[in-house]
Amino acid sequence: MPIIVNVDVMLARRKMSLSELAERVGISLTNMSLLKTGKVKGVRFATLEAICAALDCQPGDILEYRAAADG
């Protein structure tokens, strides 16, 4: 998948647990875990906004585009 989710990187930088982030954002730990591992097909802007507010970061700090390798 060419969109990479870097929630784990930001969590490490902020020294925050995934469960703490889920609580601050107001979504279940299961859904936050699925988002962190990139197993979701989309994310609501409201959720992205809440994650950015909790982690004090920009959307580009969390989401990254990598072109798929031809092969």
C-alpha positions as CSV (number, residue, x, y, z in Angstrom):
1,M,0.0,0.0,0.0
2,P,1.5,3.3,-1.0
3,I,0.1,5.2,2.0
4,I,2.2,4.5,5.2
5,V,0.8,5.2,8.6
6,N,3.5,6.5,11.0
7,V,1.4,6.7,14.2
8,D,3.9,4.4,16.0
9,V,6.7,6.8,15.2
10,M,4.9,9.8,16.6
11,L,3.9,7.8,19.7
12,A,7.5,7.0,20.3
13,R,8.5,10.6,19.9
14,R,5.8,11.8,22.3
15,K,6.4,8.9,24.7
16,M,2.7,8.0,24.6
17,S,1.1,4.6,24.6
18,L,-1.4,3.5,22.0
19,S,-4.1,3.0,24.7
20,E,-3.5,6.6,25.9
21,L,-3.8,7.9,22.4
22,A,-7.0,5.9,21.8
23,E,-8.5,7.4,25.0
24,R,-7.5,10.9,24.1
25,V,-8.9,10.6,20.6
26,G,-12.1,8.8,21.7
27,I,-11.9,5.7,19.7
28,S,-11.4,2.1,20.7
29,L,-8.0,0.6,21.2
30,T,-8.8,-2.0,18.6
31,N,-9.6,0.6,16.0
32,M,-6.5,2.6,16.9
33,S,-4.4,-0.5,16.5
34,L,-5.9,-1.2,13.1
35,L,-5.2,2.4,12.1
36,K,-1.6,2.2,13.4
37,T,-0.9,-1.0,11.4
38,G,-2.4,0.4,8.2
39,K,-5.2,-2.1,8.1
40,V,-7.9,0.4,7.5
41,K,-9.2,1.7,4.2
42,G,-9.7,5.2,5.3
43,V,-9.8,7.6,8.2
44,R,-12.2,10.4,9.0
45,F,-10.8,13.9,9.0
46,A,-12.3,14.4,12.5
47,T,-10.3,11.4,13.7
48,L,-7.1,12.6,12.0
49,E,-7.6,16.0,13.6
50,A,-8.0,14.5,17.0
51,I,-4.9,12.4,16.5
52,C,-2.9,15.4,15.4
53,A,-4.1,17.4,18.4
54,A,-3.3,14.6,20.9
55,L,0.2,14.1,19.4
56,D,0.8,17.8,18.6
57,C,1.7,17.1,15.0
58,Q,0.7,17.7,11.4
59,P,-1.2,15.1,9.2
60,G,2.0,14.7,7.2
61,D,3.8,13.5,10.3
62,I,1.3,10.6,10.5
63,L,0.6,9.8,6.8
64,E,3.2,9.3,4.2
65,Y,3.0,8.4,0.5
66,R,5.5,6.0,-1.0
67,A,5.2,5.1,-4.7
68,A,4.6,1.4,-5.3
69,A,7.6,-0.3,-6.8
70,D,7.1,-1.5,-10.4
71,G,7.6,-5.2,-10.7
